[in-house]
Amino acid sequence: MVKNASQNRYATAVAHAIRRRTIVIIVLWAFLLATCVVQLARLQIIDAAEIAQEAQNSRTVTARVQAMRGAIVDTNGEVLAQSVEAYKIYVDQVGAKNFTPASCTVTRTRSMTDEEYKAKVASRKNSCHSIDGKDVPGKGASAVARILGPVLHQNVQELGGKIAGNTRYVVVAKSVTPSVKRKIDKLHLSGVVGAELISQRVYTNPTLIGSILGGVNEQDKGVAGVEAMQNASLQGVDGVENYQQTNPAYGTAKIPGTEEVKSVATPGGTVKLTIDADVQWYLDKVLKARVDDQKAQWGIGVVQEVKTGKILAIADSNQYAANSTDALTKGSIAMESTFDPGSTGKIITASAVLQEGLHKATDHFTVPYSLEYEGQRYHNALPHPDENLTLAGILYHSYNTGTIMTAYNLSAQKRYDYITKFGLGQPTGINFPGESNGLLMNYKNWDTRTQQTVLFGQGYTVNALQMTNVIAAIANGGVHMGQRLIEQSTDAQGRDTTPTVTKSERVVSSETAATVLNMMENVAEASPDYEIDGYRMAGKSGTAEVPGEDGRLTSIVGDYIVALPADNPQFVISVFLKDARAYYGAATAGPVVKNVAQFLIQKYQIAPSAPRTDAIPITW
């Protein structure tokens, strides 16, 4: 009996203990469940927006929006280079894989009115997919390719191969026009196909001063020519956009349709050149024809405005297309090639001798074919008996021996000073990339022979622009102007970025310049084939030996430079040909100079010249 009672009490205690444990467990589970419910509620209700925003922020990428590059125009505002809107087309391969084309077919029920049916058809057209009015067969990448291929003018099978895959960003067209992009927008492929705005550089006439314009790289940065020279002005200010990117597990890429512009890109400024596209076109044409006719290695032509230093045209016979590999890597012969000026350098000597008062243009000289001076012998191009010539006559015949005789009392330093005053051996001031300054040793380093050869344009080198400006200084009354290729420029903010022009400098007096110009008019009259009826011209030709491919003096550069018209100079025209069949300067380059002069007379309506009455005698 006692034993049973004890057992009952034990059983009761165990039952109570189990009950207490059960209650504790239930309470704990209830607490845990309540905690989970509360946390879930907080996540779903209280923090849902915040968590979603955090998730979005983790996928958000900030990227630049490329600004449009500014335009390059000629002196009349004619566009030579500009950037146009284009679009890069890309595809989300995952989206393409899951794509199912929507049918454009609408089934009409008996209960539909005509208006309801038409409304449903119209609504369906705004979201369905069709090809030639028929539903698109299949699904996935192949269906996307069938819809997109014809618009991109791409083979459907090849495009389908590009689209198939598991990445979220695949470029299928690097550059399409805005009109093509608008057609793509109407294909109802948003979320599968996207477009990125890009800038495409376009050159109106690529071979017109192509080497001068230069080009840009894939980042739209100028790397050659004016594009590089004025890059700071032409570059725009990039904008900023945000977009959502895919999970890195799928290959990080932009999700089409998630773009949000934060700041708009600002296009670059405008660069106006001094180049006149009409004059440039004509110079290109006649120069190339002459180079071909003469089988010359190359040709260079320059047209410069006398009173301003503006370069109206600068041509070389290579005529590389702007932004081509040649234009980017080989550059401009007109800017980079150098050569001895030859007899055109005698203009500097004549100017120095007159300016220093050593001689007058009418002074008498008996000029031999060959001359020995300070242990060195010099001679003229062709044998001739002694001739009684004035200083003007020496320039007329372009005699080396006579030129030396006129400068007996002109010191080496003075010879050097005048060469540099006329702008040789130093930059033109244009600051064109790759432009050569030519070579001019200091007079202290000249040997005995070089002291004399510099008098007739040997022993130093020049580029075409420098030599053109020598004659322009004489035509401008003795004032050497800074040459200009950039007329005006602004940057993306509209600020004036026009390059500073090299300061003008008087080299010789107006009287000296007028005398030399008169002497040059005698020279031009010696080549009647290249004169123009009713218009006086003052000119000088040159023929210089230059190094050939083997480094020896086996090549010839012939040139002819004139001021037009001689009685009121407005333009200087210079033409240089290397290894032409005609050999001598005027015979080589004269036809081009004459053709360009006739074009300028017509274009700018230059008035005919007054008759010449003050010719300086060339003999005595």
SVG drawing of the C-alpha trace seen along z (x, -y; Angstrom):
<svg xmlns="http://www.w3.org/2000/svg" viewBox="-22 -105 115 107">
<polyline fill="none" stroke="black" stroke-width="0.4" points="0.0,0.0 2.8,-2.4 4.8,-1.3 1.9,-2.1 1.4,-5.5 5.1,-6.2 4.9,-5.1 1.9,-7.3 3.7,-10.3 6.8,-9.7 4.6,-9.4 2.8,-12.6 6.1,-14.4 7.4,-13.1 4.2,-14.2 4.5,-17.6 8.1,-17.9 7.3,-16.8 4.4,-19.3 6.7,-22.1 9.3,-21.2 6.7,-21.0 5.4,-24.4 8.9,-25.9 9.6,-24.4 6.3,-25.6 7.0,-29.1 10.5,-29.1 9.2,-28.0 6.4,-30.5 9.0,-33.2 11.2,-32.1 8.3,-32.0 7.1,-35.4 10.6,-36.8 10.8,-35.4 7.4,-36.7 8.3,-40.2 11.6,-40.1 10.0,-39.0 7.3,-41.6 10.1,-44.2 11.9,-43.0 8.8,-42.9 7.0,-45.9 9.3,-48.2 12.7,-47.8 11.5,-46.5 12.1,-49.8 15.5,-50.4 16.7,-46.9 15.5,-47.2 17.3,-50.5 20.5,-48.9 20.2,-46.1 19.7,-48.6 22.6,-50.7 24.8,-47.6 24.0,-47.1 24.2,-50.8 27.2,-51.9 28.1,-55.6 29.6,-56.0 30.6,-58.9 28.6,-59.9 30.9,-60.8 30.6,-64.4 30.5,-65.3 33.7,-66.6 33.6,-70.2 33.7,-71.0 36.6,-72.2 35.5,-74.7 37.3,-76.7 37.5,-80.5 34.0,-80.7 32.4,-78.4 32.3,-75.3 32.5,-72.2 35.7,-70.2 35.4,-67.8 32.5,-67.2 31.2,-64.6 27.8,-63.1 25.6,-61.0 25.9,-57.3 24.8,-54.4 26.5,-51.2 23.9,-48.3 24.2,-45.6 22.2,-42.5 21.5,-40.9 22.1,-37.2 20.2,-36.0 17.2,-38.1 17.5,-36.9 17.5,-33.3 14.2,-33.8 12.6,-35.9 9.3,-34.8 7.9,-36.9 4.4,-38.3 1.9,-37.5 0.4,-40.4 -2.7,-38.3 -5.9,-39.3 -8.7,-36.8 -12.1,-38.5 -14.9,-37.2 -18.6,-37.5 -19.1,-40.0 -16.5,-42.5 -17.7,-45.6 -15.7,-47.0 -14.3,-49.8 -13.2,-47.3 -11.5,-45.1 -9.7,-48.0 -8.6,-49.3 -7.2,-45.8 -5.4,-45.5 -3.8,-49.0 -2.9,-48.1 -1.3,-44.8 0.8,-46.5 2.5,-48.6 4.0,-45.5 3.9,-42.6 6.6,-41.3 6.3,-40.6 8.3,-40.2 6.7,-41.5 3.3,-41.5 3.7,-37.9 4.3,-36.5 7.9,-35.7 8.6,-32.0 10.5,-30.3 11.8,-31.9 15.0,-32.8 18.2,-34.1 17.1,-33.0 13.8,-34.9 15.7,-38.0 18.1,-37.7 15.2,-37.3 13.7,-40.6 17.0,-42.6 19.0,-41.3 17.3,-43.1 17.4,-46.5 21.2,-46.1 21.7,-44.7 23.3,-41.6 23.0,-37.9 20.4,-36.5 22.3,-33.2 25.5,-35.0 23.7,-37.5 22.0,-34.6 25.4,-33.1 26.5,-36.4 23.4,-36.7 23.4,-33.1 25.1,-32.8 24.9,-33.6 26.5,-37.0 24.4,-40.2 26.2,-42.5 27.3,-41.7 27.9,-44.4 26.4,-43.5 26.9,-46.8 29.7,-49.2 28.1,-52.3 24.7,-52.8 23.0,-56.1 20.2,-57.7 17.7,-56.6 18.7,-52.9 18.5,-53.3 14.9,-54.7 14.0,-51.7 15.4,-49.4 13.3,-51.2 10.2,-50.3 11.0,-46.5 9.7,-46.2 12.9,-44.5 13.4,-46.7 15.2,-44.7 16.9,-42.5 18.4,-45.0 19.9,-48.3 21.8,-51.3 24.6,-53.5 25.1,-57.0 28.6,-57.4 30.4,-60.0 31.6,-59.3 34.1,-61.7 33.2,-62.5 35.3,-64.5 33.4,-66.2 36.1,-65.7 38.7,-63.4 41.5,-64.2 41.1,-68.0 44.1,-68.9 43.7,-65.4 47.3,-65.5 46.7,-68.9 43.4,-67.9 45.1,-64.8 42.7,-62.5 41.5,-61.1 42.0,-57.8 39.3,-55.4 38.9,-57.5 38.0,-60.5 41.2,-62.3 43.1,-64.2 46.4,-62.5 47.6,-64.2 47.3,-67.5 44.8,-70.2 42.8,-67.5 45.8,-67.2 46.9,-70.8 43.5,-72.0 42.4,-69.0 41.7,-71.1 39.3,-73.3 37.6,-70.5 37.1,-68.1 33.7,-68.4 32.9,-67.9 31.6,-64.4 28.3,-63.9 27.4,-61.3 24.8,-58.6 23.8,-55.8 22.7,-52.3 22.0,-49.0 24.5,-46.2 23.9,-42.5 25.0,-40.1 28.7,-39.4 27.8,-35.7 26.3,-36.2 29.1,-38.5 28.9,-42.1 27.2,-44.2 24.7,-47.0 21.0,-46.0 19.2,-47.5 16.6,-50.2 18.1,-51.2 20.0,-54.2 19.5,-57.5 21.3,-60.7 22.7,-62.6 24.4,-65.4 24.2,-66.2 27.4,-66.1 28.6,-69.5 29.9,-69.4 33.3,-70.8 34.1,-74.1 34.6,-75.1 38.0,-75.7 37.9,-77.9 40.9,-77.6 42.4,-80.3 42.1,-77.7 39.7,-78.6 38.3,-75.2 37.9,-76.5 41.5,-77.6 42.7,-74.4 40.7,-72.3 42.1,-74.0 45.7,-74.0 45.3,-70.2 44.0,-69.6 46.7,-71.4 49.6,-70.4 48.7,-66.7 48.4,-67.0 51.8,-68.6 53.5,-66.1 52.1,-63.3 53.1,-65.0 56.6,-65.6 57.0,-62.2 58.1,-64.1 58.7,-62.4 56.4,-65.0 55.0,-68.5 54.1,-71.2 52.0,-74.3 51.2,-77.2 49.0,-80.3 49.4,-83.0 47.6,-86.3 50.3,-89.0 49.0,-91.5 47.7,-89.0 50.0,-85.9 46.9,-83.7 47.5,-80.4 44.7,-80.1 45.9,-76.8 48.7,-74.3 48.9,-71.2 51.1,-68.3 50.8,-65.7 50.3,-62.7 46.8,-63.9 46.2,-61.4 42.7,-61.1 42.0,-62.6 42.0,-60.0 43.7,-57.4 46.7,-55.5 48.9,-57.5 47.6,-60.8 48.1,-59.8 51.6,-58.3 53.2,-60.0 52.0,-63.5 52.3,-66.5 55.2,-66.9 54.5,-70.6 55.0,-70.9 57.8,-68.4 60.0,-68.2 63.0,-70.6 65.4,-71.4 67.9,-74.0 66.1,-77.1 68.5,-77.5 68.3,-80.7 65.2,-81.9 67.6,-82.5 69.2,-85.2 66.3,-87.4 67.5,-87.6 71.1,-88.5 69.8,-91.3 67.6,-92.7 70.5,-92.7 73.0,-94.3 70.5,-97.1 69.3,-97.6 72.9,-97.9 73.7,-100.5 76.4,-98.4 75.1,-98.7 72.2,-100.2 70.1,-98.1 71.8,-99.9 75.4,-99.5 77.7,-98.0 79.4,-94.6 81.4,-92.6 80.3,-89.1 82.3,-86.0 81.1,-82.4 83.7,-81.2 85.0,-83.0 87.8,-82.1 87.4,-83.6 89.3,-82.9 90.7,-79.7 87.3,-78.4 86.0,-78.3 82.3,-79.0 80.6,-79.0 77.2,-79.6 74.8,-77.0 75.9,-77.4 79.1,-78.7 79.0,-82.3 81.4,-85.1 81.9,-88.0 78.8,-90.1 78.2,-93.7 75.3,-93.6 73.6,-95.7 72.7,-94.2 69.2,-93.8 70.8,-92.0 72.6,-89.6 69.3,-88.6 67.7,-88.5 70.3,-85.9 70.5,-84.3 74.3,-84.2 76.1,-82.7 79.4,-84.5 77.7,-87.9 75.8,-87.3 79.1,-86.7 80.5,-89.9 77.6,-92.0 78.1,-90.8 81.9,-91.1 81.4,-93.6 78.5,-91.9 79.8,-90.2 79.1,-86.6 77.1,-87.8 75.0,-90.1 74.3,-87.3 73.1,-85.1 71.1,-87.9 69.1,-88.6 68.5,-84.9 67.0,-84.6 65.1,-87.9 63.3,-86.5 62.1,-83.6 64.5,-80.8 66.0,-78.3 63.1,-78.8 59.4,-77.9 56.8,-79.5 54.6,-80.1 51.9,-77.9 52.9,-75.1 51.7,-72.4 52.6,-68.9 55.7,-67.5 56.5,-70.8 60.2,-71.1 62.2,-74.3 64.8,-73.6 68.6,-73.6 70.6,-76.8 74.0,-76.7 75.2,-79.7 77.5,-81.8 80.3,-81.1 80.3,-77.5 80.3,-78.2 83.4,-77.2 84.9,-79.3 82.7,-77.9 79.5,-77.9 80.0,-81.7 79.6,-82.2 77.0,-79.4 74.4,-80.8 74.3,-83.9 72.8,-81.8 70.6,-79.5 72.8,-76.6 74.2,-75.5 70.9,-75.7 67.4,-74.2 63.9,-75.5 60.3,-74.2 57.8,-75.5 56.0,-77.8 59.1,-79.5 60.3,-80.3 56.8,-81.5 56.9,-84.0 60.3,-85.3 58.7,-86.5 55.6,-87.6 57.7,-89.9 59.1,-91.6 55.6,-91.9 54.3,-93.3 56.7,-96.3 59.4,-94.7 57.3,-93.5 57.5,-89.8 54.1,-88.6 53.4,-85.7 51.8,-82.9 48.4,-81.7 46.5,-78.4 43.9,-78.9 41.7,-81.9 39.6,-81.5 38.7,-78.8 36.5,-78.4 36.3,-75.6 33.3,-73.7 32.5,-76.6 32.6,-79.1 35.8,-80.7 38.1,-82.1 41.1,-79.8 42.5,-81.3 46.3,-80.8 48.4,-83.9 50.0,-84.9 53.8,-85.5 54.4,-89.2 55.1,-90.9 58.6,-92.4 60.0,-94.8 63.0,-93.2 63.9,-95.8 62.6,-99.3 59.6,-99.8 62.0,-101.4 64.3,-98.3 61.3,-96.0 59.9,-98.0 63.3,-97.8 63.6,-94.1 60.1,-93.6 60.9,-95.6 64.0,-93.4 61.8,-90.3 59.4,-91.7 62.3,-91.7 62.7,-88.0 59.1,-87.1 59.2,-88.9 62.0,-86.5 59.4,-83.7 56.7,-85.0 55.1,-81.6 54.0,-81.9 52.8,-85.6 49.1,-86.6 48.0,-89.3 47.1,-92.5 48.6,-91.4 52.1,-92.1 53.9,-89.5 57.1,-89.5 58.8,-86.2 61.9,-84.2 62.7,-80.6 65.2,-78.3 66.9,-75.0 68.6,-73.2 70.4,-69.9 69.1,-67.9 70.0,-64.5 68.5,-61.5 67.6,-58.2 71.3,-57.3 72.1,-60.6 74.1,-62.1 73.1,-65.3 71.4,-63.4 68.0,-64.9 66.7,-68.3 64.0,-70.6 62.8,-73.2 60.6,-76.0 58.9,-79.1 57.5,-81.8 55.5,-84.9 53.7,-87.9 50.4,-88.7 49.9,-91.4 53.3,-93.1 51.9,-96.6 49.6,-95.8 50.6,-92.4 47.7,-90.5 48.9,-86.9 52.1,-84.9 52.0,-81.6 54.8,-79.1 55.3,-75.7 58.0,-73.1 58.6,-69.9 61.2,-67.3 63.0,-65.4 60.8,-66.7 61.7,-66.1 61.9,-69.8 64.6,-70.3 64.8,-74.1 62.5,-75.9 60.4,-78.1 60.0,-75.4 59.1,-72.9 56.7,-74.9 55.7,-77.8 52.6,-76.2 51.1,-75.5 51.8,-79.0 50.2,-80.5 47.1,-78.4 46.6,-79.2 47.2,-82.9 44.5,-82.9 42.1,-81.2 42.8,-83.8 42.3,-86.7 38.9,-85.3 37.8,-84.3 38.8,-87.5 38.1,-89.7 41.6,-91.3 41.8,-94.5 44.2,-94.5 47.7,-96.1 48.8,-99.5 51.4,-99.5 55.0,-99.2 57.1,-102.3 59.9,-101.9 61.8,-98.8 65.4,-98.7 68.0,-98.2 69.7,-94.8 72.8,-95.7 75.2,-98.6"/>
</svg>
